[in-house]
Amino acid sequence: MDDPRAACFKAYDIRGHVPEPLDTDLAARIGRAFAEHFNLKTVVVGRDMRLSGPALIRAVAAGLAFTGAQVMDLGLCGTEEVYHAVNHLGCDGGVMVTASHNPADYNGFKLVLEGARPVSADTGLLDIARRTLTDKRALPAAAVLQPVETRDAYVEQMLQHVNGTLRSLKLVANPGNGAAGPLLAKLFARLPLQVTWMHREPDGHFPNGVPNPLLPEHRHATSCAVTEAGADLGLAWDGDFDRCFFFDEQGQFIEGYYIVGLLAEIFLRRHPGSKIIHDPRLIWNTIAIVEHLGGIPIESKCGHAFIKERMRLEDAIYGGEMSAHHYFRDFFYCDSGMIPWLLVLELMSQTRQPLSALLAERMRLFPVSGEINCGVQDSAAALQRVEAHYANQARAIAHVDGLSMEFAAWRFNLRPSNTEALLRLNVESRANAPLMRAHTQEILGLIGDSPIKGTSL
């Protein structure tokens, strides 16, 4: 489409700069198109802390209500609370107004259907885009929202994921001025934890930077707070809190890849022989753990819509991405930024081991580069250049998501971002950190552009 607003429609969500091209008129048209395309009668909506959220949620609600749909509003919440509410209230669909970890002047929409099934490019998002951009009928600017309360029920469901008794551990909790603070306060009130707060209050001005702990420059404050408080664990969340990030008792940031393996182990000990879904960026540690415990590892394309679809298809107990998205069959096959830390706290309580001890051997066996973001002029040409360089050396080449190449002692994945103009590089090796670092630098040289700010090499 020639319409510049078409760029807001991504592979598995809608995201754009506010107010151009994403404004309240586009939001209302998206709401109408969503409801009409799927014949929705009841829809629950929610928003994160972004300053544009209130206007956009009223606008998308106006579009939904235009079709006759009943719209229920959670207000300020996390994405997973919309997933929960769709199921708890028995709604036909849900809309979360969020741009996750993007800058403050962005916003967007995550759309789900009954059962919290995601709407992606493969399951109707392109049809919604066409309806949105071609339907010229006038729409009201906003709708009156009907408030609904489901947080207490959501908290109860989160607590059900803890099977044992938690010790009185010390935590540093950093919601990053995102939406998680109010919800965490309710959860912590039910748990025997000693909590040191950071950046607790939701604030769409982002006074402490965009809540994205994947960026190394945003980790330092949490790391220091852990060591200063003598905490057992540090936790940080992104803006809509569907991702949770871990810091061990030494203040070291833990790559999400190792948490995938840890959670896979927890579930396989509870449910032997289960299937575990993982993404293609970093795989060796996960596969080794799953196969050792008699589980079945299954690779899926990156992205929440693709992981959830594959989990349903395989009836997998758990799915994890190294980007800190974790998916649970017992939570509607959806991702949660709350269940992971509850499970890890339970494991630490049972084993009486710190997180560093639980992960030290896995990190030694499979060292990683951390995800490195590269801004490039021509992603396709860069991918072809890298593949051609290694083609004769590789044991295996895959294009499940971007380019994956495997060698005897190391492997890498290089893929275009679904939401930003970036190539993302991940490299791992078998117990050889110097080899991993050398090949990381070699690939960056082949890409031809320097890593941008926010990489973890």
N, C-alpha and C positions, 0 to 999 in steps of 0.2 A: 504494500500500500504506500502511496505517496504521502499520506497524512503523517506528519511528524509524531503524532500521539501514538502511532503504531509501535514505536520503539519502547513504549512502556510495558508492552506485553512480552514477558520473558518465557523461558521454558516451563516454569512451574509456579510463577506468580506474576504480579503486576507491580511495577516499581518505576518511579520517575521523579524528576526534579519538580518541586513545588514553588511557584504556581504555574510554571510553564515547562513542560507540556501538561503536567498533572494538576488539574484544578477541580473545583467543585462541580462544574458542568460535566467533565469527563467522569468524575466519581458517580454522579447521578446516572449517567448513561450506562456505566458498568453495572450498577445495581439493577437497573431495569433489564438489561440484556441477560444478566445472570438468572434473574427470576423467570423471565420469559422462556429462555432456552431450556431450562430444567423444570419449568412449571412448579416453582416453589410456592408453598403456602405459608410456611413458618420459617423464619430465618433469625438466627441470633448473631449479633454484631458486637465487636469489642475493639479497643484501640490501645496502642502503647502511649508513651508519655510525650510524643512529638507535638510541637506547638500547633501544627496543621491538623492534628488528629480530630479535635472536636468538630471543625467545619467539614472535614471529609467524611466523618461518620454520619453526620446529619444528611449530607448530600447523598451518600450511597444508600442510606435508609429511605430517602425520598424516592430514589429510583426503584427500590424494592417495593415500597408501599404503593407506587403508581400502578403496579400490576395487581394489587389487591393482597399482597403478601402481608402477614402479620410480622412485625419486626420487634425483637426483644433486645435490649441493650445491656451488656455487661459493664459498660463504662471502661475505666482504666483497668487493664488486665494483661495477661500474657497470652501468647498464641495458643498454648496448650489448654488454657481455660476455655477458649472458644471450642476446641476439639471436645473437651469434656462436656460443655454445655449443650452442644448439638446432640450428644448421646443422652445426657441426663434429662433434657427437656423433650427429647424425641422430635427434634426439628428436622426439616427437609434440607437445611443448608446453614452455612455459617460464613461470616466475613470478618477477618481480622485486618484492621487498618494498622500497618506497620511497614517500615523499611529496614527492620532488623538492625544490622550494623552499619548501614550507609550513613553519610553525613546528615547533619541536622536539617538541611533544606531539602531532603528527599522524604518521600513517603510511598505507600503502596498498599496492596491488598493481597491477602491469601484467601482463597476461596475453597470451601469444602462442601460436600454433599452429605446426605444422610449417612450416619456411621462415621463421620469425619473423613470420608474418602476425598482425597485431594483432587482438585481440578487442575490439570496440566495441559500442555500443548497437545498431548495425545488423547485427552479425555474431555475436550470441549472448550479449552481456553481460546483456541484460534477462532472457533465459532462465536464465542462471546466477543472477541476483538472485532470481528466483521460486523456483528450486530451493533456494537458500540459506536463504531466509526461511520456506519452508513445510515443509521436510523436518525432522521432529523426532527422527529417529533419534539415538541416543547415539553419541558419537565419542570416541576416545582423545584425551588432552590434548596429546600431542606424539609425535613419531616420532624414531627414530634416523636421522640423516642420513648418507648415503654421500658422503664428500668426493670431488671430482673436480677435476682441474687442467687448465685450457685456456688460461691466461694467456699462456704462451709462444707458442702457436699464434696467439692473438689479436694479440700484438705483431708477429709476422711478417706478418700480414695488413695491419696498419696501415702498416708500413714499405713494403709493396708499392705504396702510393698515391703514394709519392715517386718520380718518374721520373728526376730529375736529382740533382746533387750540391748539398748544402746548405753554405752558408758558415758560418763560426764566429761566429754571431750571438749577441748578449747578450739573454737573456730574463729577465723576472720572471715566476715561476710561482706563482699563488695558488689552490690547491685549496679554500680556504675551510674547512679542517678537514672537508671532505667525503671521499668515497671515492676520489678521483682520485690522491692522493699516492703510494701504493705502485705503482700502474700507471705513473704518469709517471716515477718513478725508473727503471723498467725501460726505458722508451722513451728517456729522456734518455741512458742509458748507451750507447745504440747510435748516438747522433747527435753531431755536432761542435759542441755548443752550450755556452755559458757561462751557467749558470743561477743566479739568485738566488731562493731559496725564500721563501715566506710561508705561514703557516698550513698547514704541510705535513701534519701528522699527523691522521688521521681522529679526530673527537671529537664524539660525539652530544650533548654538552652545549652545543655551538656557542659556545665561549668568545669568538669574534670575530663573533658574529651569525650569523643564518641564511645559508648560502651561496647567495645570490641576487644576482649582480652587476647584475641589471636595476634594483635599488633604488639610486638615486644615493648614498644615505648609506653604501652598502657599496662604492662605487667609489674613494673618496678615498684609502684606504690603498694600493691598488694603483697608482693614478695617481702618488702621491708616491714610491713605491718605484721606479717606472720612471725618473723624473727623477733621483732620488738615485743610482741605480746607473748612469746613463748607458746604459740598455738600449735595444736596437733595437725591442723589442716587449714588451708586457705581456699576460699571459694569465690569465684567471680562469674557474673552472668552478662550476656548481651542484653540489648534493650528490651526485647520482647520475651526474654528469658527461656527460649526454647533450647538454649545451649548453656552448659555449665562447664567451667574451667577449674582445674585443680592445681594447688600449690602444696608441696609436701611440707613437713615440719621444719625443713631447712630453708624454706622460702623458694625452692626450685619449682619453676613452672613445669608441669607435666604435659607432654604432648598428648592430644586426644587419642592418638593411635594406641598408646599403652592402656588407656582406660577402656577402649574397646575390648582388648584382650582380657582385662581384669573382669569386666562385666560378663563377657562370654563364659569365663570360667565359673563365675557365680551361678549363672543360669544352667550350665551343663552339670554342675554338681547337684542342682535342685531337680533338673529334668534331663537325665542322661539320654544321649542319642538324638537330641534336638538339632534342628537346623539353625545356623547362625548366618545372617547376611552381613557382608562387608563391602566397602567400596574398593575401587581398583588402585587408589593412590598409594597406599602402603598396606601390604598384605601378609608378609612372611610370618610376623609374630602371631597374628590372629590365626592363620591357618595352622601353625605349629601347635598352639594351645588347643584349638578346637579338635584337631585330629587326635592329639594325645589323650583327650578326655572322651573320645568316642563320638564326638559330634560331627555334623556335616557342614563344612564351610561353603558358602555360595556367594559368588561375586555378582554385584549389581552396579549399574551405572550410578554415578553420584547424583544427589538431589533428593529431597524429601519425597516428592511424588513418585519417583522411580523406586526408591527403597521400600516405601510402603506398599506399592503395587506388588513388588517381588515377595515381600513378607507375606502378604495375603495369599499369593499364588502357592507359596511353599509351606504356609502355616508355620513360619519360623517363630521361635520363642523370643528372639532378640535380633536387632540389627544395629550396626554402628558405623559411623563415618569418622575418619580421623579429624574432621573439622569440628568435632564435639557435638554432633547430632547423634542422639541415642534413641532407638525405637523399641517399643515394647508391645508384645502381643496382648498383654493384660491391660494395656492402655490404648485400646482400639487400633493397634498397630501404629500408633503415633509417636512422635518424638516428644521428649520431656526434658527440661532442664532441672527438674526437681528429683525425679526418681534416681538418677545416677548417684548423687551425693548421699542420698539416704541408704542406698545399697552399699556404698563404699564405707560409710560410717558403721554400718552393721558388721561388715567384714573386719574392719579395724577393731571393733569391740570384741568380736569373737576370737580373733587371732592374737589380740593384744600386741600387734605389730604396727609400726608406723607405716605410712604410705611409701616412704622411700625404700623400706625393706621389702615390701610387697612387690615392688617393681624393679628393684636393682638388677636382678639377673636378666629380666626381659630387656631392659635398656642396654645391658652389656651385649646380649646376644644379637640384638637388632638395632644398632644405632641409626638415627635418621637425621636428615638435614633440617627438618622443620619446613613448613610450606613457604616457598619463596615466590613472591609476586613480581612478575616482570612486565613492564609496559613495552609493547612492541608495535611497530607500524603495521606489520603483516604477519598475523599469527599463523596462517596456513603455510607461508613460506618458511617460517622459523621451524615449524613442526617437520616439514619435509627435509629441511637441512639437517636437523638432528637425527631423524630416522635414517637418512642416507649415510650419515657418518658411521653409525653403529650397526647397520644392517647385516654386514658380513660377520660380526662378532656375536650377535645376540642368539641366545638359545631359544627365545620365544619373543614374539611381537604380537601385541594385541591392540585393538582400537575400540574396546568396550566404552571407554570415555577418554577422549584424547589419545595420546600415544603412551603405551606401556611397553618397556623393553626389559628383558630379564637376561642376566648373565650368571656365571657360576657363583660369584661371590657378592654381586650387587645387582640392583635393579632401580628403575625410575619410572615415574609417571609425569607426563607433561600435558596439561590440558587447558583449553580456554575457559575462562570463567563464564558462568551462565548469567551473571548479573553485572559484570564490570569488564572494561576493555583491558584485560590482563591475561597473561599466560601464568599458570601456577605450576611450580616444579616441586616434586617430592622425590627424594633419593634415600634409599636404605641399603644396608650391607649386612653380611653375616659376620658379626663379631669383629668388624674391622672399621673403626671410626675414621682412621686416616684415609683409607681407600674411599669411603663414602664422601669425605670432604674433597678429595682430589677430583673425583668424577663430578661432583656438584659444580666445582669451579670450571671444569672442562665443558660441561653442558651450558653453563651461563655464557661462556665464551662463544659457543656455537650459536646460541640464541641471538647474540649480537647486541644486546642492550643490557645496561646495568640493572641490578635489582632495584626496585623502587623502595621508598621509605616504608617500613613496616614489615620487612622480612625478618626471618629468625635465624639466618645463617650466622 
